[in-house]
């Protein structure tokens, strides 16, 4: 698989099979991902990778937490800015509608939509979770570096025939997650990422996710 194929076939998978992922594959991916760029070679990312019984225990704990406090608690950063507007907000709403439409959940079916969103906590059935965090004093440039690392990981997973779903929703319980994972208070919890093999027949993995036209996001000068 070349880079273009990895980019064009990567998408956020929300229904995985239970096929296990070999640790040797994950080690190979994460070792190669260490070549990701970062300002001054700071490499500000840290990660915890879980599967099996440890992940099952964490899943049970966060499901209980979400049931008790469904609106989140201990959020360490806003997942979306309050000022989100224009095409940014339209794109966010459109992908959400397309996702729910793909599995036949009407807008008025609040319970069904909440149940679908709750599948985040069981990693959409994926056998592996990767949790990312960084030092609290890191600024926007280092957060950008962390995003480049995550993108590199996701593309390398595709090269291995694997899939993923980056999940910022875990940050709804940032302080709780740090306590569960043994992450110190001098760090900030960023996100989770479900890793596994996609269910190719599930409709939630096939709805279209359009991108903004190039001329809408790029200002060409001097060409």
C-alpha positions as CSV (number, residue, x, y, z in Angstrom):
1,X,0.0,0.0,0.0
2,X,1.4,3.4,-1.0
3,X,0.8,6.6,1.0
4,X,-2.0,7.8,-1.3
5,X,-3.9,4.5,-0.8
6,X,-3.4,4.7,3.0
7,X,-4.7,8.3,3.0
8,X,-7.8,7.6,0.8
9,X,-8.8,4.3,2.6
10,X,-8.4,5.6,6.1
11,X,-11.6,6.6,7.8
12,X,-13.0,6.6,11.3
13,X,-14.3,3.1,11.9
14,X,-17.2,2.7,14.3
15,X,-17.7,-1.0,14.1
16,X,-14.8,-3.4,14.4
17,X,-14.5,-7.2,14.3
18,X,-13.2,-9.1,17.3
19,X,-10.1,-10.2,15.4
20,X,-7.1,-9.8,17.8
21,X,-4.2,-7.5,16.8
22,X,-0.7,-8.9,17.2
23,X,1.6,-6.9,19.5
24,X,4.4,-7.3,16.9
25,X,2.4,-5.3,14.4
26,X,1.6,-2.5,16.9
27,X,5.3,-2.4,17.9
28,X,6.3,-2.1,14.2
29,X,3.8,0.7,13.6
30,X,4.7,2.7,16.7
31,X,8.4,2.3,16.1
32,X,8.0,3.7,12.6
33,X,5.7,6.4,13.8
34,X,8.6,7.8,15.9
35,X,9.8,9.3,12.7
36,X,6.9,11.8,12.8
37,X,8.0,15.4,12.7
38,X,7.9,17.7,15.8
39,X,9.3,21.1,16.4
40,X,12.8,21.0,17.7
41,X,12.5,17.2,17.8
42,X,10.6,17.5,21.1
43,X,8.4,14.4,20.4
44,X,5.8,15.6,22.9
45,X,3.5,12.5,22.6
46,X,3.1,9.8,25.2
47,X,0.9,6.8,24.8
48,X,-0.6,3.8,26.7
49,X,-1.8,0.8,24.6
50,X,-4.3,-1.6,26.1
51,X,-6.0,-4.8,25.2
52,X,-7.5,-7.9,26.9
53,X,-8.4,-7.8,30.6
54,X,-6.9,-4.3,31.3
55,X,-9.0,-2.8,28.6
56,X,-12.1,-4.7,29.7
57,X,-11.7,-3.4,33.2
58,X,-11.2,0.2,31.9
59,X,-14.3,-0.2,29.7
60,X,-16.4,-1.3,32.6
61,X,-15.2,1.6,34.7
62,X,-15.8,4.3,32.1
63,X,-19.3,2.8,31.3
64,X,-20.2,3.2,34.9
65,X,-18.8,6.8,34.9
66,X,-20.7,7.7,31.8
67,X,-23.9,6.3,33.2
68,X,-23.5,8.4,36.4
69,X,-22.3,11.6,34.7
70,X,-23.4,11.5,31.0
71,X,-22.4,15.1,30.3
72,X,-18.8,14.5,31.3
73,X,-16.7,15.5,34.3
74,X,-13.1,16.7,34.7
75,X,-12.8,17.9,31.0
76,X,-9.3,19.3,30.5
77,X,-9.9,21.1,27.2
78,X,-12.9,22.0,25.0
79,X,-13.3,19.3,22.3
80,X,-14.9,21.9,20.0
81,X,-14.7,25.7,20.3
82,X,-17.9,27.5,21.4
83,X,-17.4,29.9,18.5
84,X,-17.5,27.1,15.8
85,X,-19.5,28.5,12.9
86,X,-19.7,28.6,9.1
87,X,-18.5,25.7,7.1
88,X,-16.8,24.2,10.1
89,X,-20.0,23.8,12.0
90,X,-21.9,22.7,8.8
91,X,-19.3,20.0,8.2
92,X,-19.5,18.8,11.8
93,X,-23.3,18.6,11.7
94,X,-23.3,17.0,8.3
95,X,-21.0,14.1,9.2
96,X,-23.0,13.4,12.3
97,X,-26.3,13.3,10.4
98,X,-24.7,11.0,7.7
99,X,-23.5,8.7,10.5
100,X,-26.9,8.4,12.1
101,X,-28.7,8.2,8.8
102,X,-26.5,5.2,7.8
103,X,-27.9,3.1,10.6
104,X,-31.4,4.4,10.4
105,X,-31.4,6.6,13.5
106,X,-33.9,9.5,13.1
107,X,-33.1,12.9,14.6
108,X,-35.9,12.5,17.1
109,X,-34.6,9.2,18.3
110,X,-32.5,10.7,21.1
111,X,-32.2,7.4,23.0
112,X,-30.9,5.6,19.9
113,X,-28.4,8.3,19.2
114,X,-27.2,8.3,22.8
115,X,-26.8,4.5,22.7
116,X,-24.7,4.8,19.5
117,X,-22.5,7.5,21.0
118,X,-22.1,5.3,24.1
119,X,-20.4,2.7,21.9
120,X,-17.3,4.9,22.1
121,X,-16.7,3.6,25.6
122,X,-16.5,0.0,24.3
123,X,-14.1,1.2,21.5
124,X,-16.7,0.2,18.9
125,X,-15.8,-3.4,19.5
126,X,-12.1,-2.9,18.7
127,X,-9.7,-5.1,20.6
128,X,-7.1,-2.4,21.2
129,X,-7.1,1.2,22.6
130,X,-4.3,3.7,22.4
131,X,-4.5,6.6,24.8
132,X,-2.5,9.8,24.2
133,X,-1.3,12.4,26.7
134,X,1.3,15.2,27.0
135,X,2.8,17.6,29.5
136,X,0.5,20.3,30.7
137,X,2.9,23.1,29.8
138,X,3.0,22.0,26.1
139,X,1.4,24.6,23.8
140,X,-0.4,24.6,20.5
141,X,2.7,23.8,18.4
142,X,3.3,20.6,20.5
143,X,-0.4,19.7,20.2
144,X,0.0,20.0,16.5
145,X,3.0,17.7,16.7
146,X,0.9,15.2,18.6
147,X,-1.7,15.3,15.9
148,X,0.9,14.6,13.2
149,X,2.1,11.6,15.3
150,X,-1.5,10.3,15.5
151,X,-2.0,10.7,11.8
152,X,1.3,8.9,11.1
153,X,0.1,6.0,13.3
154,X,-3.2,5.8,11.6
155,X,-1.7,5.7,8.1
156,X,0.9,3.1,9.2
157,X,-2.0,1.0,10.6
158,X,-3.7,1.1,7.2
159,X,-0.4,-0.2,5.6
160,X,-0.8,-3.1,8.0
161,X,-4.4,-3.7,7.0
162,X,-5.7,-2.3,10.3
163,X,-8.1,0.5,11.0
164,X,-8.7,3.1,13.7
165,X,-11.0,5.7,15.1
166,X,-9.5,8.7,16.9
167,X,-11.8,9.5,19.9
168,X,-11.5,12.9,21.6
169,X,-14.7,12.0,23.4
170,X,-12.6,10.3,26.1
171,X,-11.5,13.7,27.1
172,X,-15.0,14.3,28.6
173,X,-13.6,12.4,31.6
174,X,-10.0,13.6,31.4
175,X,-9.2,13.6,35.1
176,X,-11.0,10.3,35.6
177,X,-9.0,8.8,32.7
178,X,-5.7,10.0,34.2
179,X,-6.6,8.4,37.5
180,X,-7.6,5.1,35.8
181,X,-4.4,5.0,33.7
182,X,-2.0,6.2,36.3
183,X,-1.1,9.4,34.5
184,X,0.3,12.1,36.7
185,X,-1.3,15.5,37.3
186,X,1.5,17.2,35.4
187,X,0.1,15.7,32.2
188,X,-3.0,16.5,30.2
189,X,-5.0,13.7,28.7
190,X,-5.7,14.1,25.0
191,X,-7.7,11.3,23.4
192,X,-8.2,7.6,22.8
193,X,-7.9,5.7,19.5
194,X,-9.7,2.4,18.8
195,X,-7.5,0.0,16.8
196,X,-8.6,-3.2,15.0
197,X,-10.0,-4.6,11.8
198,X,-13.1,-2.9,10.3
199,X,-16.4,-4.7,9.7
200,X,-16.6,-4.1,6.0
201,X,-20.3,-5.0,5.9
202,X,-21.6,-2.6,8.6
203,X,-23.3,0.5,7.1
204,X,-21.7,2.8,9.7
205,X,-18.4,2.2,8.0
206,X,-19.5,3.1,4.6
207,X,-21.3,6.4,4.6
208,X,-19.7,9.2,2.5
209,X,-17.6,11.8,4.3
210,X,-17.0,14.6,1.8
211,X,-14.1,17.0,2.1
212,X,-14.2,20.7,1.4
213,X,-13.2,21.7,-2.2
214,X,-9.5,22.6,-2.5
215,X,-10.2,26.1,-3.6
216,X,-12.3,26.7,-0.5
217,X,-9.4,26.0,1.8
218,X,-6.3,26.9,-0.3
219,X,-5.4,30.4,-1.6
220,X,-3.2,29.9,-4.6
221,X,-0.7,32.8,-5.2
222,X,2.0,33.2,-7.9
223,X,1.0,30.1,-9.9
